[in-house]
Amino acid sequence: MRYLLLIMLVTALPVWAAEPVTDTDAKLDQILHAFESLNHRLDALEKRVDDGLWFDRVGDVADIDKVRLWGPPKWKEESETAIGAGNPVKFWAYVFIPRQLDRKASAPLLVFPHGGVHSDFSTYYTHVVREMLAQGYVVVAPEYRGSTGYGRGTYESIDYGGLEVEDTDACRKYVLENYGFVDKNRVGMIGWSHGGLISLMNIFERPDDYACAYAGVPVSDLIARLGYLDDEYRDLYRADFHIGQDVYENIPEYKRRSPAWNAAKLQTPLLVFTNTNDEDVNVLEVEHLIQALKAEDKEFEYEIFQDVPGGHSFDRLDTRQAQEIRLRVYKFLAKYLKPAAPFKNVDQVHAAGYR
């Protein structure tokens, strides 16, 4: 459907263009700009569809809300004197509360940031969220700055490894301020890939606010990462509205945003899983994180899985093996968060994920 619309746009562009464009480069720029604008509109449409799917797929076991929050002002303003410059960045977040939760008792909270440089919290995580709810966790999932589905403004406010971390913690604060049954001393973080990076950076900066964290295949070292990935990926970071520089131009900035270079800050119980055949976050990144934590004499748990099917998604699939690995994650979290109905076997994981 998206490609059909793009073809229609190319065909229609000369008709609806405000002024005739004769210069080839200018015309190409106009077409590319139109494509980019259309992509943001299509992302917004997909997000609305996915919002409906959340209620359809999880509404039988959860009370679901989508709330509007704010984080710090942009890290980089296009103009410091423009109207609105310096205002907080607004973003959305999902809140999932188990329908069977006893609200007269206290409940633990899981803060669950999504992955992807530009992505969103989609129903890709349906079964994982259902598994969390079945154990008695309240879940909050931020659509932090840079997320897709909310237009160009949100997309271009991206601050990878920077203020998006503050947006994520704002969700923790929101839940604690508005849901009195959530225990502030039983808050954990869980995230995969870029979400794993956000989880790590949050517990590094706020060891007193999080009881534990799980980081699955976490982006760990942006300097190494941008060395082994291609220019298309590097362009996401050197965009004018983002960091705006290559790694070699500003190594300290990329180190500041990389968990492996901040390992000395760890004080929170942590579990890290990675996979040797990960086609996205190469195992060398996570190995660097593990080595850095060991060098700082930090206590944490980890495992480097050997070529488990699924690569980057090895413990997020719906296979029995992935469910068994997630069971280990849930048992780790339960030690510190004490949910009402912790899983004891993989059959419970499977049953929770399906209606």
C-alpha positions as CSV (number, residue, x, y, z in Angstrom):
1,M,0.0,0.0,0.0
2,R,2.8,2.4,0.9
3,Y,4.6,1.8,-2.4
4,L,1.4,2.3,-4.4
5,L,0.9,5.7,-2.7
6,L,4.5,6.7,-3.5
7,I,3.9,5.8,-7.2
8,M,0.7,7.9,-7.2
9,L,2.6,10.8,-5.7
10,V,5.3,10.7,-8.3
11,T,2.7,10.7,-11.0
12,A,0.7,13.5,-9.5
13,L,3.6,15.8,-8.4
14,P,3.9,17.9,-11.6
15,V,0.1,18.6,-11.4
16,W,-0.2,19.8,-7.9
17,A,3.2,21.5,-7.5
18,A,2.6,25.2,-6.5
19,E,5.0,26.5,-9.2
20,P,6.5,24.9,-12.3
21,V,10.0,23.6,-11.6
22,T,12.4,23.5,-14.5
23,D,15.7,22.9,-12.7
24,T,16.3,19.2,-12.5
25,D,18.0,19.3,-9.1
26,A,15.3,21.5,-7.6
27,K,12.6,19.2,-9.0
28,L,14.3,16.2,-7.5
29,D,14.5,17.9,-4.1
30,Q,10.8,18.7,-4.3
31,I,10.0,15.1,-5.1
32,L,12.2,13.8,-2.2
33,H,10.7,16.3,0.2
34,A,7.2,15.1,-0.8
35,F,8.2,11.5,-0.3
36,E,9.6,12.3,3.2
37,S,6.4,14.2,4.1
38,L,4.3,11.3,2.8
39,N,6.3,8.8,4.8
40,H,5.6,10.7,8.1
41,R,1.9,10.7,7.2
42,L,1.9,7.0,6.5
43,D,3.8,6.4,9.8
44,A,1.0,8.3,11.6
45,L,-1.6,6.2,9.9
46,E,0.2,3.0,10.8
47,K,0.4,4.2,14.4
48,R,-3.3,4.8,14.6
49,V,-4.0,1.3,13.3
50,D,-1.6,-0.1,15.8
51,D,-3.2,1.8,18.6
52,G,-6.4,0.1,17.8
53,L,-4.7,-3.3,17.7
54,W,-3.3,-2.8,21.2
55,F,-6.9,-2.6,22.6
56,D,-7.9,-5.6,20.4
57,R,-5.0,-7.8,21.4
58,V,-4.4,-6.9,25.0
59,G,-7.6,-5.2,26.1
60,D,-9.0,-8.5,27.5
61,V,-6.3,-8.6,30.2
62,A,-5.4,-4.9,30.7
63,D,-6.8,-1.4,31.2
64,I,-4.9,0.6,28.6
65,D,-4.3,4.3,28.4
66,K,-2.2,6.5,26.2
67,V,-1.0,9.6,27.9
68,R,0.7,12.8,26.8
69,L,3.8,13.8,28.8
70,W,6.8,16.0,28.5
71,G,10.6,15.8,28.7
72,P,13.4,18.4,28.7
73,P,13.7,20.9,25.8
74,K,15.5,19.8,22.7
75,W,19.2,19.1,23.0
76,K,19.7,21.2,19.8
77,E,17.4,24.0,18.8
78,E,17.1,25.1,15.1
79,S,16.9,28.6,16.4
80,E,17.4,29.7,20.0
81,T,15.2,32.8,19.5
82,A,12.3,31.2,17.6
83,I,8.9,31.1,19.2
84,G,8.7,28.0,21.4
85,A,12.4,27.4,21.6
86,G,13.4,26.0,25.0
87,N,9.9,24.5,25.6
88,P,9.7,21.0,26.9
89,V,9.4,18.2,24.3
90,K,6.0,16.6,24.4
91,F,5.6,12.8,23.7
92,W,3.1,10.0,24.2
93,A,3.3,6.9,26.4
94,Y,1.3,3.7,26.8
95,V,0.2,2.5,30.3
96,F,-1.0,-1.1,30.8
97,I,-2.5,-2.1,34.1
98,P,-3.6,-5.8,34.6
99,R,-7.4,-6.1,34.9
100,Q,-7.0,-8.6,37.7
101,L,-4.7,-6.4,39.7
102,D,-5.6,-5.8,43.4
103,R,-5.3,-2.1,43.6
104,K,-5.6,-2.2,47.4
105,A,-2.2,-3.8,47.4
106,S,1.1,-2.5,46.0
107,A,2.3,-3.5,42.5
108,P,5.6,-3.4,40.7
109,L,6.3,-1.3,37.6
110,L,8.2,-2.2,34.4
111,V,9.4,0.7,32.3
112,F,9.7,-0.6,28.8
113,P,11.3,1.6,26.1
114,H,11.1,0.4,22.5
115,G,14.0,-0.2,20.2
116,G,15.0,1.3,16.8
117,V,16.8,4.5,16.0
118,H,13.5,5.8,14.7
119,S,10.7,3.4,15.6
120,D,7.8,3.0,18.0
121,F,6.2,0.8,20.6
122,S,4.2,-1.5,18.3
123,T,2.1,-4.7,18.7
124,Y,5.3,-6.6,17.9
125,Y,5.5,-6.8,21.7
126,T,2.0,-8.1,22.2
127,H,2.9,-11.4,23.7
128,V,5.7,-9.9,25.9
129,V,3.3,-7.3,27.3
130,R,0.7,-10.0,28.0
131,E,3.3,-12.1,29.8
132,M,4.3,-9.1,32.0
133,L,0.6,-8.3,32.8
134,A,-0.1,-12.0,33.8
135,Q,2.6,-11.7,36.4
136,G,1.1,-8.6,38.0
137,Y,3.3,-5.9,36.5
138,V,2.1,-2.4,35.6
139,V,3.8,-1.5,32.3
140,V,4.6,1.9,30.9
141,A,6.1,2.2,27.4
142,P,7.4,5.6,26.3
143,E,7.2,6.9,22.7
144,Y,10.2,9.1,23.5
145,R,11.6,11.8,21.2
146,G,12.5,10.5,17.8
147,S,9.8,7.9,17.7
148,T,7.8,7.4,14.5
149,G,4.1,7.9,14.0
150,Y,3.9,11.4,15.4
151,G,5.1,13.6,12.5
152,R,8.3,15.3,11.5
153,G,8.6,17.4,14.7
154,T,8.8,14.3,17.0
155,Y,11.0,12.5,14.5
156,E,13.5,15.3,14.3
157,S,13.7,15.9,18.0
158,I,15.7,12.6,18.3
159,D,18.5,12.6,20.9
160,Y,19.9,9.0,20.8
161,G,21.4,8.0,24.1
162,G,20.7,11.6,25.4
163,L,17.5,13.3,26.4
164,E,15.3,10.3,25.3
165,V,16.6,8.7,28.5
166,E,15.0,11.6,30.4
167,D,11.7,11.1,28.5
168,T,11.8,7.5,29.6
169,D,12.3,8.3,33.2
170,A,9.5,10.9,33.0
171,C,7.2,7.9,32.4
172,R,8.3,6.3,35.7
173,K,7.6,9.6,37.5
174,Y,4.2,9.9,35.9
175,V,3.1,6.5,37.0
176,L,4.3,6.9,40.5
177,E,2.5,10.3,40.7
178,N,-0.8,9.1,39.4
179,Y,-1.2,5.5,40.4
180,G,-0.9,5.2,44.2
181,F,-0.9,1.4,44.2
182,V,2.5,1.3,42.3
183,D,5.4,0.7,44.6
184,K,8.2,3.2,44.0
185,N,10.7,0.8,45.4
186,R,9.8,-2.0,42.9
187,V,10.5,-0.3,39.6
188,G,12.5,-2.2,36.9
189,M,13.5,-1.5,33.4
190,I,13.5,-3.9,30.4
191,G,14.5,-3.2,26.9
192,W,16.0,-4.7,23.8
193,S,18.5,-3.2,21.3
194,H,18.1,0.6,21.4
195,G,15.7,0.0,24.3
196,G,18.4,-1.9,26.0
197,L,20.7,1.1,25.7
198,I,18.1,3.4,27.2
199,S,17.6,0.9,30.1
200,L,21.3,0.9,30.8
201,M,21.8,4.6,30.6
202,N,18.8,5.1,32.9
203,I,20.0,2.9,35.7
204,F,23.5,4.3,35.3
205,E,22.2,7.8,36.0
206,R,19.5,6.9,38.5
207,P,20.6,3.9,40.6
208,D,18.3,4.8,43.5
209,D,15.2,4.8,41.3
210,Y,15.4,1.4,39.7
211,A,15.5,-1.9,41.5
212,C,16.9,-3.9,38.5
213,A,17.1,-4.0,34.7
214,Y,17.3,-6.3,31.8
215,A,19.1,-5.3,28.6
216,G,18.6,-7.6,25.7
217,V,21.1,-7.4,22.8
218,P,21.7,-3.7,23.8
219,V,23.4,-1.2,21.6
220,S,26.5,-0.7,23.7
221,D,29.2,1.2,21.8
222,L,28.2,3.7,19.2
223,I,31.8,4.2,18.2
224,A,32.2,0.6,17.3
225,R,28.7,0.4,15.9
226,L,29.2,3.2,13.4
227,G,32.4,1.6,12.3
228,Y,30.9,-1.6,11.2
229,L,27.5,-0.3,9.8
230,D,27.0,1.5,6.5
231,D,26.6,5.2,5.5
232,E,22.8,5.0,5.4
233,Y,22.9,4.2,9.2
234,R,25.5,6.8,9.9
235,D,23.3,9.4,8.2
236,L,20.8,9.0,11.0
237,Y,23.3,10.4,13.5
238,R,25.0,13.0,11.4
239,A,21.8,14.6,10.4
240,D,21.7,18.3,11.2
241,F,18.8,17.9,13.6
242,H,20.6,15.1,15.4
243,I,24.3,14.9,16.5
244,G,25.3,16.5,13.2
245,Q,28.9,15.1,13.2
246,D,30.6,11.8,12.3
247,V,32.3,9.8,15.1
248,Y,35.8,10.9,14.1
249,E,34.7,14.6,14.4
250,N,33.4,14.2,18.0
251,I,34.4,11.0,19.7
252,P,33.6,12.3,23.2
253,E,30.0,13.0,22.2
254,Y,29.5,9.4,21.0
255,K,31.2,8.0,24.1
256,R,28.8,10.0,26.2
257,R,25.9,8.2,24.6
258,S,27.4,4.7,24.8
259,P,26.8,2.3,27.8
260,A,30.2,0.6,27.4
261,W,31.9,3.9,28.1
262,N,29.8,4.6,31.2
263,A,30.1,1.2,32.8
264,A,31.7,2.7,36.0
265,K,28.3,4.1,37.0
266,L,26.6,0.7,37.4
267,Q,25.1,0.1,40.9
268,T,21.8,-1.6,40.0
269,P,21.2,-5.4,39.6
270,L,21.6,-6.1,35.9
271,L,21.1,-8.9,33.5
272,V,22.4,-8.8,29.9
273,F,21.8,-11.3,27.1
274,T,23.3,-11.2,23.7
275,N,23.6,-13.7,20.7
276,T,26.6,-14.4,18.6
277,N,24.6,-14.4,15.3
278,D,22.9,-11.1,16.0
279,E,22.7,-9.4,12.6
280,D,21.9,-5.9,14.0
281,V,23.8,-5.4,17.3
282,N,27.0,-7.3,16.6
283,V,28.1,-9.3,19.6
284,L,31.4,-7.4,19.8
285,E,29.4,-4.4,21.1
286,V,27.9,-6.3,24.0
287,E,31.2,-8.0,24.7
288,H,32.8,-4.6,25.1
289,L,30.1,-3.7,27.6
290,I,30.7,-6.9,29.5
291,Q,34.4,-6.4,29.5
292,A,34.0,-2.8,30.7
293,L,31.7,-3.8,33.6
294,K,34.2,-6.5,34.6
295,A,37.1,-4.0,34.4
296,E,35.2,-1.8,36.8
297,D,34.6,-4.8,39.1
298,K,30.8,-4.5,38.8
299,E,28.5,-7.3,39.9
300,F,26.0,-8.3,37.1
301,E,24.7,-11.3,35.3
302,Y,25.1,-12.0,31.6
303,E,25.1,-14.7,29.0
304,I,26.4,-14.8,25.4
305,F,24.2,-17.2,23.6
306,Q,25.7,-19.2,20.7
307,D,23.9,-18.9,17.4
308,V,20.4,-19.2,18.7
309,P,17.9,-19.0,15.9
310,G,16.3,-15.6,15.5
311,G,19.6,-13.5,15.6
312,H,18.7,-10.1,17.0
313,S,15.2,-11.2,18.0
314,F,16.3,-14.6,19.5
315,D,14.5,-14.1,22.9
316,R,11.5,-12.1,21.5
317,L,10.1,-14.7,19.2
318,D,7.1,-16.9,20.0
319,T,9.1,-20.2,19.8
320,R,9.5,-22.5,22.8
321,Q,13.2,-21.7,23.1
322,A,12.6,-17.9,23.2
323,Q,9.9,-18.4,25.8
324,E,12.3,-20.4,27.9
325,I,14.9,-17.6,27.7
326,R,12.3,-15.0,28.6
327,L,11.4,-17.2,31.6
328,R,15.0,-16.7,32.8
329,V,14.6,-12.9,32.4
330,Y,11.3,-12.9,34.3
331,K,12.8,-14.9,37.1
332,F,15.7,-12.4,37.4
333,L,13.2,-9.5,37.5
334,A,11.0,-11.2,40.0
335,K,13.9,-11.5,42.5
336,Y,13.9,-7.8,42.9
337,L,10.3,-6.7,42.0
338,K,8.3,-9.4,43.7
339,P,5.3,-9.5,41.3
340,A,2.0,-11.1,42.6
341,A,2.2,-14.1,40.2
342,P,5.7,-14.8,39.1
343,F,6.2,-17.4,36.4
344,K,7.7,-20.7,37.5
345,N,7.7,-22.6,34.2
346,V,7.6,-22.1,30.5
347,D,4.1,-23.3,30.2
348,Q,3.0,-20.3,32.1
349,V,4.9,-18.0,29.7
350,H,3.2,-19.6,26.7
351,A,-0.3,-19.5,28.3
352,A,0.0,-15.9,29.2
353,G,0.9,-14.8,25.7
354,Y,-2.2,-16.2,24.1
355,R,-6.0,-15.8,24.6
